[in-house]
């Protein structure tokens, strides 16, 4: 029996599924979404398929697997994963860079199934994205657990402790995998860095020393590489808004627009690489390290592994050369690819609607998004 302290953040359990299905099938907005996603499938067939799913993994395989495959067939050129050192029956906490609000974790689940892992992931998702009850229900059906944000300090500390306890429980007792981004929110400029606060949260739960608590989570750095980021122009727009308006705050629908754009927009090729568990690295650390130094070194190790295992595309090298007004990496792409990317870049800038539109700045921001993975990868190789 799952402890009741996790009831308001955990994914659903098998016994709750019939009730959840009934609630969703009675929600008009959910039914409209289903009709849009499966236009030729009668709702009675959807209902029958839902009630046939007796576990969350059943539901993922019956619905989410096909949906993600369909999304990528329409808006990408395929997605692949390498995980050469991982055991298919072990359980891991995947700590990854974060490009797309929805698809990063959704594609990982599909890839885990395709790569014959024993189970998929329980996914950490911020409650700021759960704008409606049916959305909250869907993500909990997709094995998501909820990260509470925007709380007063005392409540935030308790929520972080509960979150950490749940992650340890999911790995140890439920024998699930866990996915969590290396920092809160996406790195808008693709300069991916692990927030030490994430590691500190992880050590609020579990037992033993700080290192023992992290080892219990079996952390795996996960590199996610997109050839094209359909949200690049939205991120660039936000950069200018924050530059021009110091007290800028995102609108109520901005995250929903990013979610929709990320799902439907062109992504090209997407590659995942799961590095080795960091447990061997943790074993090498001196037990006398001050905690501040310990967290810094662990975060830097995760960053190094993520950067080292990026898959770089022509888009990354072209952006770096354009950003630096050089031809240093011209052997990594042809002139046709460069011309195509420059056309794409202008098309993305043209989508940005701002009253005081600074095209030079927006161009630099988008180029930086594509160049940073190359910059960090090249540094990691030399380290």
N, C-alpha and C positions, 0 to 999 in steps of 0.2 A: 504494500500500500504506500503510495507516494505521500510524504508528509504534507499536512495541510498548509504549512507556511508557504508552499510553492503554488497554491491553487490559483492565484491571480496572475501568475507569469508563465506557468508551464504550458506545454502543448496539451491537447486533449488526450484522454486515455480511452481505451477501447470501449468501456462501459458507457461513455458519454456520447459516442458517435451517433446512435439513432436520434437522440434529442437534437444534436447539432444539425444533422441532415434535415430534420423536420423544420427547424428554425430557418435554415437557409432556403429551403424550398417554399417557404411562406413569405420570403422577402422579395418584393417586386424588383428592386434594383439588381439583386443577385440574378434573378430570372432573366432580366434584360441582358446582363453580361454573358450569361450562359448562352442565350440565343445568338449573341454576336460572335462568340467564340466557336460555337457548334451550330451554325445556321441550319444545317440539314438533319440535325438529330432531334427527334421528338423529346419533349421534356420527360415523358414517361420512361423513355429509355435511359435518360440521365439519372432519373430517380432510382431505377432498378439497379443501375451500375453503382450508384452511391451506396445503397443499402447492402450491396454485395461485399463492400469493403469493410472488413472486420478489424483492421488496424490502420494506423497512419501510414505505414509502409505500403499496405495494399492501396490506400487512397493515392499516394504519390505515384505508384506504378500505373494505376488505372487512369489518372487524370493529368497530373503535373508533368509526368514524363513525356507524354505525347504533346502537351501544350508547348513545352520548352523546345522539343524537336521541331514543332511547327513554326515557332517564332524564329528559330535560327535558319530554317529552310527558306523563310521569307525575307530575312533581313541580315543574313550572314553567309559566309562561305565555309561554315563548319567550325566545330570546336573539339579540341583534343586535350588529353591529359597524360602527363608522364608522372609516375610515382614509383621509381625503380627500387627504392629501399623500404617501402611500406609493406606491412603484412596485411593481407586482406581480411583477416579475422580479428585484428587488434582494433583498439579504439583510440582515436586521436582528437586533439583540439586543433583544428586548422585555423591559424592566424594569418590573415591575408591582407594584401593591399585591396583597395576598394574602388572600383570603377563605376559600377551600375547598381542602383538601389535594389533592384529586384533580381536581376539575372546572375550576378556573381555567385550567390549561394544556390540559386535554382539550377544553373548549369553544373555546379559542383555535384549536386545530388544525382543528376543524370549521369555524369561521368563516373561517379562511384558505382552506380548500378552497372554501367557498361564495362567497368574495369573489375567487376566481380567482387567488390567489397561486400561484406556481410550485411551492412546496413548503410543508410544515408546519414545525413547530418541533422542534428537539432541546431536551429539557426537563431542567433541573437539578432533581434530587430527592435529598433527604437519605437516607443509608443507614439512619437510625433508623426509617424507614418500611418498610424491606424486611425483614419479619419471617420470610419463608419463601422458599425458593429459587424456587418457582413464581411468586411475586409479583415477585421480582427479574428473572426471565426475561420476564415480561409487560411490565414497565415498559421493559426494554431493547428489546423488540419495538416498543414505542410511542415509540421514538426518544428515550429518556431516557438521560442520563448522570449518574453517581452522585457526589454531594458527600459526602465522608467527614467525619464529625463525631466529637467526643469523643476525639480523639487527643492524645497528649502534644505539647507546644509545637513541638519540632523536627520531628516527623512531620507536624504540622498545617501548618507552613510549606511543607514539601515537597509535601504534598497540595494546598495552595492554589496553588502554582506550577504543578503538573501540571494542575489544573483550569483555570487561566487559559490555559495553553498550549493545552489542548484547545478551549476556547471560540474562541480565535483561529484554530485549525486548522479548526474546524467552519465558521466564517464564510468564511475565505479559501480554503481548499483544497477543502472539501466543498461549499461554496456552499449551506449550510443556514441557516435562521433558528435563533435560540436564544431560549429563554424562561428567565428567572430572576426570583425574587421580589426585591423591593427590600431585603429584610432576611431574616435567618434566622427561619423560623417565621412564623405569622400575627400581625398586630397585633390582639391580643385585644379592644382597645377601639376598633378601626377608626380610630385616629389614625395614619395611614399616613405613615411617614418613612423615607427611604432611608438605610440604614446606610453610612457612609463606608467601612467595612471591605469591603463588596461592591465598591466602586469601586477600592479599593486592590488587592484580589485581581485584578481585571480587568487592572490595569496591571503585574502580575507577569509576564505573557506578552506576546508581540508584540515589536515593534521600534520604536526611536525614543524621542521624549520621552513624558512622561506623557500629554499631550494627544493625540499621534499614536497612541499605543496605544489610547486610548479611541475616537478617531475611526475606527480600523480596525474596531471592533466595531459601528459604526453604531447607536448606542443610541437606542431609541424608548421614551419613557415611555408606559405603557399603563394606562389607568384601567379598573378593573373595578367595576361597581356592581350589587349585589344588592338587590332590593326587600325580601326577607326572608332572613335568615341562619338556616338550620335548626340551626346549632350555637350560636346565641346563648346558650341556657340552659347548655350545657356550658362555654362560656367564662366565664359569670357564676359558675358553680359553682367553677371553678378560681380565679377572683379571690378568692372568700371563703376557699377552702382555703389559698391563699397568704397571705391576710391573717391567718388564725387560726393557721396553722402555719408559722413562719418557715423551717423546713427541709423544707417540702413538696416532694415529687417525684411526678411523674405515674406512674401504674401502667403495667404492661407492655402492657395492652390499651387504654389511653386513646386513643392515636392511631388505633387500628383502629375504636374506637367513633365517633370524630369523622369518620373516613373514611366509615363506613357511614351515619351520620346526615346528613352533607353530601350524599351521593349520593341517599338516599331521601327526605329531608325536603323540605318545601315551600319553594321559592325565589322564586316569583312571576316577575317580569320580571328579566332580567339584561342589562346593556348593557356593551359594550366600546367604548372610544375610544382609537385609536392616534394619538398626537400626532406632530408632525414630529420627525425625527431631531435629536438635540442637537448635531450637528456644526457647524451655523452658529453656535450659542451658543459652542461650544468655540473656534471661530476668533476670536471677539471677546475672549477672555480674554488678559490680559497675560502674555507669556512670563516675566515677572519675578516672578510670584506665588509666594509660598512654598507648598510642597506642602500644608500643613495648610489654608491659605486656599483653595487650588485645589479640593481635595476637598470642602470645606464648600460652596463656591459651586455646584459641579456637583450635589451632593446636593440643595441647596435649589432649583435649577432643575428637576430631575426632579420633586421634590415639588410645586412650583408647577404644572407641567404636568399631573401626575396629579390634583391637587386641582381645577384649573380645568376639567377635562374629565369630572369625575364626572357621572353622570346622577342627579339627585335625584328621589326618589319621595315620595309623600305620607307614607310611613312616616318619612322623615328629618325632614321639617318638623314632623310631629306630635310625634316624640320630642323635638325641640329645644324646642318650646313646653311640653311636659309637664315637661321637665327644668328649664326656667327659670320655670315657673309663669306663663306668659305666653300671649298670643294674637297675638304679633307676626307669625306666618306663617299665620294662619287663612285667608288668601285662597288658600293653596296646597292646601287640602284641604276636604272637606265634613264635616259632623258624623257622617254615616254611616261615613265612612272613619276618623274619630277613634274612634268607638265600637268599630269592628271591631278597630282596632289595640290598644285598651286591653284588649279581650277576649283577643286573641292574647297580649298581654304577660303577663296573669295565667295563661293556660294554659301558657306557657313556664316561668314561675316555679314553677307547680305540679309540673312534671316534675323539679324539682331535689330530690334526696334527700340531705339533710345533717342530722346530729343536732342541730346548733345553727343552724338555718336562719334567716338574717337577711333577711327578705323586703324590708325597706326598702332595704337595701344592694344586694340582687340586682336589684331594680327599677331602682335608679339606674345600676347597671352595664349592664344591657341597654339602657336609654334612651340612655346615653352612646355605646354601640356604633352606634346608629342616628343619633344627633345629630352625631357628630364629622364624618362626611362633609359635612354641611350647613355646619357651622362652618368647616371648612377650605375648602370651595368658596366661601363668601361672602367669606372673607379673600382668597382668590386672585383673585377678581374685582376687589377693591379695590386689589390690589397693583400 
